[in-house]
Amino acid sequence: MSPRRSARFLLLTLAVLLLPSLLQRSRKQQAEPVTEEFVRCALALRGWSSPTMEYSAGFNYELLQTLGEETACIPDIFLTRDDLPLDSLMRDSVDMVVLPFRDSLPVPETWFVSEVLPDSTVWIIRDGRDGLVKAVNGWLGPFRGSRAFAGMQARFQPTYHPVKRVEEDRLGTPASPYDALLKKYAAKIGWDWRMLAALVWNESKFHIELRSPRGAEGLMQMMPHTARRHHTDDMLDPEENLRAATDYLERLRGLFEDDADNAEELMRMVLAAYNAGEGRIKDVIAYAAYTGRPHGKWTDLEAVIPEMREESILQVDTVRLGMFQGFETIRYIADIESLYKAFCTIAP
């Protein structure tokens, strides 16, 4: 065999021998898939106010969803009331916890603790979950250097208070961390997306983790029973929350479209019903009709609400739910219209 042919043969043999190793190394540079189909992720962020990011819960929720999309796992993300839910990790009832970082965290040395994220939180996984640790560690580091991560961080970091932004002349989009979702679901119900932004701000100020004393949850502060009627039980998910809420708004629009004089007045009636309940607003309309007064505009209904506060209303057969104070609902409509003007200024 000639020296040239011998060299070619040697190079070919080396390529065959080294190829599996090179392919394996290439795979290791990618995020390794999680072996578990479901990964339970507890966010210990209720009431957490990060000094560096306004919307820590929303940021971590979206980050965990992205982890799931890119590692073929299904993260089951939920809020926990525990300030330090490490016992849940110890009992293996959760797979991962997200919590504010502090130097004194009582975490065993064998557990995985991520680098501190831009909102001053860390992800913690107990020992014995090697597949999950490899997937998170292999994905999170490279992703933090990506444009997608930078864009995500930029959306969740600012303070979005609409009135302050107008006062400080901080104009232009984004108007919220969820502009794309707001535009998608506002179009579904035929609203200006900035009106939907005003409603969400009034309800939750864009905090997905918010829960009212009455049990209303998420961006749109929906009650769980209303959410279930609209086929969702994950009120933490911003898209699910918006989808269910706009389904409900669409239903309200159908209930009041024959009562309102025009589309603008219909929207006001829908907003009033979202706040007070459809039965209350139907009672106000029925009472106005009973007394022979106009009832196609919100100002018409405002004019008769003071009479709904009197005990004599209990004697009116067309009023089904009794007395209605209405102060909160009147203020609610005025607040949302003011916020809408602010959002129109921010995002013309």
N, C-alpha and C positions, 0 to 999 in steps of 0.2 A: 504494500500500500504506500502511495506517495506521501511525503510529509504534509502537503496541502490537504489531501483527503483525510489523513489522520487527524489533523487539527479540526477539520469540519466535523468529523465523527465525535471527537471529544467535546466540542461545543454543544452539539446536539444532545449528547448524553447528559451533560451538565444541565441543560435547559429542562430536560424531562425530569431530572431529579429535583431541581429547584422549584419548578412550577407549582406543585402543591403547597410548598412552604410560602411562596410569594402570594398565592391566592388567599391562604389562611391569614397572612399578615394584613392583606388588603381588607378582608372581612373584619378583622379586629379593629381597624381604624374606623369602621362604621359603628353606629349605635347597635349594641347587641339586643336581640329581641327578648322581651320578658317572657319567662317560661310560664308564669301564671296568666290565665285569661283575664281575671278580675284583680285589680289592685285597690284595696281600700285605703283612701288617703284622707286623713283627718286634718282639717284646718283649725288650728287653735288660735284664731285671729279675730274672734268676736270682740269688738271694742278696742282692737289694737290700732293705735295711731302711730304709724311709722314717721320718724322725723325726716325721711327722705322720699317717701312716696305716699300720695293721697289715697290710692285705692289698692291696698296690699292684697285683700282677699280676691278682688277681681283679677289682679295680676297673676297671683298664684294659681287661681282656677284655670285661667287660660293657658298658663305655662304647663300645668299638669295635663290638660287636654291635648296640647301639642306633643308632649311626651308620649301620650297614648297613641296618637296618630303616627308617630315616627318609630315606635317600638312595638307596634302590633299588640298592645295591651289595652284593656278597657278600665280606665281609672274610675272608681266609685268615690266621688269627692263629696265630703259632707263637713259641716261645721260641728265643732265640739265645744261644749261649755267649759271643759276643763282648761285651766290656764296652763297646765303642764301635763299633757296626756301620755307621759312616758310609760305609765303603768299599763295602758292599753297595748303599747308595743310589747311590753314584757309578757303580757298574757297572750300575745299573738292575735288579739281581736281586731287589730288594724295592721296594715303592712307598712305604712309610712305616716309620719306626722310632720306638719309644717307649723313652725312656731317662731316667735321673735327670738333672735339670738341674744344671749348674754354670756359673759365669761364663766358664770357659775352654774351653767347647765349641768345637772347631774347625769351625764351620759357616760356609760361604760366605754372604755377605750376600744373595745372590739366592735362597737357599733359604728355605722357609717354616718357621718355628718357632712353635709355638702358645704361648699364654700358659701360665705354669707352673700345673699342675693341683694340686689339694689334696694329692696325695701327693708333691709336689715332682718330678714328671716333666714332660716335654714331648713333643709329637708333632712329628716333623721330616719334611718332604717336599722332595725336591730340585727345582731349577728345571726348567722344561719340562713340569711336570704341572699345568697351569693348571686343568683341570677338577676334579681331585682337591683342589687347594688351595681353589678356590672352594666346593666342597661342604663340606669340613671347616671352613673359616673361617666359612662362612655358617650352619653348623649348630651348631658347638661354642659360639660366643659366646652365642646365645639360649638354648641348652639349659642352660648353666651357671646361668642365672637361673631355671630351672624347679623346680617341686616334685619332679619325677621325679629330677632331679640331686641335689637336697638329700637325698632319701630314699636314693638310691644311696650317696652319700657317708656318710650316717649308718650304713648297714649295714656298710660296709667299714672304718670308722675305729676302732671300739672294739677293745680287747683282750678276747678272748672266753674266756680260760682259765677253765674251769668251776670248778675247786677254788678259785682265787683269788676268783672272783666270789661264791662261797658264803661264804668267809671275810670278804669285804668287804661282804657283805649287798647286793650289786648284783644284785637279782633282777628277774624279769619278762623277757618277750620283747623283742627278738629274742635267741635263744640262739646264733645263728650268722649269718653273712651269707647263708645259704642255707636258712632255715627253710621257705620255701614248697616248695622242691625236696625237702627232707627229708620233709616231711609227705606230699607226692605219692608218693614212691617207697617210703616206709615202709608206706603204706596198700596198695600193690601186693603186698607180701609179708606183710601182716598183722602188722607190728611196731608197737610204740609208736615214734613218730618220735624220741623222745628217746633210745631205744636206738640207732637209726641215727646220731643226732648223736654219741653216745658212741663208736661205731665209727669215724666219720669223724675225730673229734678224735684218737683214738688212732692213726689211720693217718697223718694229714697236718696236723692242727691247722687245718684249713680252708684250707690253702695249695694252690692249684691248680698252682703251679709246681714243687712238690716232686718230686724224682726220687731214688730210692734208689740206692745203689751197685750193686744187683742189676738195676736198670732198671725197677722199679715206678714208676708215674706217677700224678699227679693226686690228687684228693680221697680216693679209695679205694685208692690205691697198687696199682693193677692192673698185672699184667705184660702187655706188649703182645700176647703170643700168646693170653692169656685174653680180652683185650678184643676181639681179632679174631674169636674164636669167638662172641662176642656182638655181632658186626656193628658195631663202631665202631673207628675208627683215630685219633680225635681225643681223646686223653686229657686235653688241656688244658681242653676244654669241660666245665664242672662238671655240666651236665645229662647229657651223654653218658656221663661217667664214672660218675655215680650210676646211670643206667639200666643200663649194662652190668654194674656191680657187683651191683645188685639182681637182675638176671637170673641172675647166677651164684649169688647167695645162694638164690634160688628153686630153682635146680637142686640145690644142696646139701641144701635142705630135703627135696626128693623122695628123695634118696639115703639120708637118715637117719631119715625119719619112722617107719619100722618098727622102728627100734632104740631110740628114745627113749620114756620112760614117759609123758611129757606134753609140752605145747607149750613150756613153759619149759625143760625139759631138751633138747628138740629145738633150741631156739635156741642153747643153749650148745654143743651138738655142731656146729652149723653154724658158729658163731664159731670153734671150735677148728679145724675143717676149713679155714676161710678163712685162718687163720694157718699151719697146718702142712701143709695139703693133705689132700684127701679120703682118699687112700690110707693115710696115716699113721693117721688116726683110725679108719678101717675096720680096720686092723691091730690097734689097741688093743682094739676091740670084739671082734674075732675071737679074740684071745688070752684076753680075759676069759671068753668063752664056752667056749673050749678047756679052761680050768682050772676050769670049773664055777661061776664067780662071776657075780654080777649085773652087768649092763652097760647098764642103762636110764637111769642118771643120770650126770652129769658127775663127781660125787664117786666113783662106782664106777670110772670110767676113770682118774681121778687115782690111785686106790689101786693100780692094776696098772702104771702107767707106770714106776715105779722098776724093775720087772722087765724092762721093755722095753730098759733100758740095759745089761743083761748080755749077754755073748757067747753064752750058752746059748740066747738067743732065736733065734739063727740056725738052730737045729736044729728049730724049730717050723714045721711045714709050712703052718699057717694064716696065718703072718706072712710077707707077701710082700716087704716093703720093708726088712726087717732091723731093726737097732737104732734106737731112737728115744729121744733124751734127754728131750724134752718139757718142759724147764725153762721155755723161752720161752713155750710154749703155755699152761702152767698160770698163769704170771704174766699172760699176755695176757687170759685169761678174768677173772681177779681185777681187773685194771685196768679193763676195760670195765664190769664190774658196779659198780665204785666210781664211775666216770665217769657211768654211768647214774643213780645216786642223786644225783649233783651236778646233772645236767641236770634231774632231776625237781624239785629244790629251786629251781633257777633259773626254770624254766618250769612251774609247777604246773598 
